Amino acid sequence: MYGWIWRHLPGNAWVRALISVLLVLAVVYVLFQYVFPWAEPLLPFNDVTVDNQ
């Protein structure tokens, strides 16, 4: 998959590397802004089963 993306990016190696970094940053941004907040209520991280005694 990464090879396919690399072959389809325009420019020389430096331009491809810069575009690759921008793509990774865009994916991380979308995950933190949209996907993780949407999925957070669906995950059981706040279901505590230990009581303070």
Stockholm file with secondary structure:
# STOCKHOLM 1.0

chainA/1-53         MYGWIWRHLPGNAWVRALISVLLVLAVVYVLFQYVFPWAEPLLPFNDVTVDNQ
#=GR chainA/1-53 SS CHHHHHHHSCSSHHHHHHHHHHHHHHHHHHIIIIIHHHHGGGSGGGCCCCCCC
#=GC SS_cons        CHHHHHHHSCSSHHHHHHHHHHHHHHHHHHIIIIIHHHHGGGSGGGCCCCCCC
//
